[in-house]
Amino acid sequence: MSTNISEIDYLEVIEYSLDPLIIHTDYKIIYINKAAEKFFRTKKEDVIGGSPLDIFQETSKAAIRKRIQSAYGQPADVIEETIYRTDGTTVDVELYCHPIVVENKKAIQTYVRDITERKETEKKQKEMIQQINELSATIVPILNEIAVLPLVGKIDEEKARLLLEIVPVKVQNQNISCLIIDFSGVYTIDNVVIDNLFSINSVLSLLGVRPIITGLRPELSVAATNLNIDSSSILTLATVKDALSYLGINLNAR
């Protein structure tokens, strides 16, 4: 049995939509749905009649005013903004608005989508990439195509994965034939990360680069053993100084 589109209660549909929705005209809010009440931490009666510009930061209001005016003619592009809830907290959102007609009068219907989690993920990814780029940039050339890569801080799975991608490229670009990977500055690590980091040694070996591991604490060695990682072919020494001495380099003599 087909349903006539005119029989659908439009207001009921948007009232129970999961996306926050605001309808406004002449810069006055005339409707918000339940999701918007929850999102903005308010009640309908407290915002009806207010300005939709009130949720925006002062620096954005002029541009938003122009955007609203243009949206009476055609749907506006999706944009990202930081807006205010009624309790003063801010939240990152995507905004999409398009024109509708309410009681023979032009109005704007605006959808609000919370992108806080996505923005936080993007921020963490950017910070991670920056950290990795900085880390890989700290490959310190010594001499005769020998360099040191000091690993520091917390190494999680994502960081280990990026190291696996970036370090071999950096090593090749710098024409390094022997890389000393120093773990003495690493304070947090787990089994998955250990597996990934030991994989770097395999990749380097395939590229003709000789890896030497230094500063590997006993608990890291035990974890590698428990993972059945064959470390017999990997040269491990206590310190970077020991590695340099093994390679016949005496920095004090230079």
C-alpha positions, 0 to 999 in steps of 0.5 A: 500500500502506497503512502501519499507524501502529503499524509506524512506529518512533517513536524513529527518527522523532524521532532523525533529526528536524531539530528539537532534541527533549528528553524528560523526566519528574520533572524528569529528562532521559531522552532527547535526539535527534541534533539536540539533541546538536548544538544543545546541543553535548553528548552524550546520555550527558552530559545523560541524568539531568540536570534540564531546568531546568539550561538556563534562567536562574535568573530563569526557572526558577520559571516553567518549573517551573510550566509543566512541571508543567502540561504533564503535563495538556495541551500548553503554549503556545509561548514564547520563552526565552533558554537555555544550551548546555553550553558556557555560550553563550546562545541565543534559542529557542522552546519547545513541549512536550506530554505523552506516555507513556513506559513507562506513565509520563507525560513531557514532550516538548519541541521547541526551535527556534533563533530567534536569526536572527529575533530579530536581524532584529527587533532591527535592524528596531526599531533602524532604525525608531527611527533613522528616527523620530528622524531624521524627528523632527529635521526642523528648522523654520526659519520661514515653513513652511521646514525642514531635514532633516539626513541623517547616517551610513550610509544603506542601502536599508532606511533609504532606504525608510523615509525615503521612507515617513515624511518626506512624512508628517512634512512634511505634518503640520508644514505645511512648504512647503519642505524642505532635505535636507542630505546633508553628514553622509552617509558611505555610500550606494549606487546603490539608495539614491540612487535611493530618496532622489531619489524622495523629491524627486518625492514631495515635489513631488507634495505641493506641497513644494519640495525643496532638496538641499544637501551633495551630494558630487561622487561622489553627483552622478556616481552619480545621473547614472549612474543616469539620474536627471533632477536638472535640476528639483531645486535643489542648493546647496552648504550649508544656509546657501546654501539659506537665503540663496537663500530670503532667510533670514539667520539671523545677522540674527535 
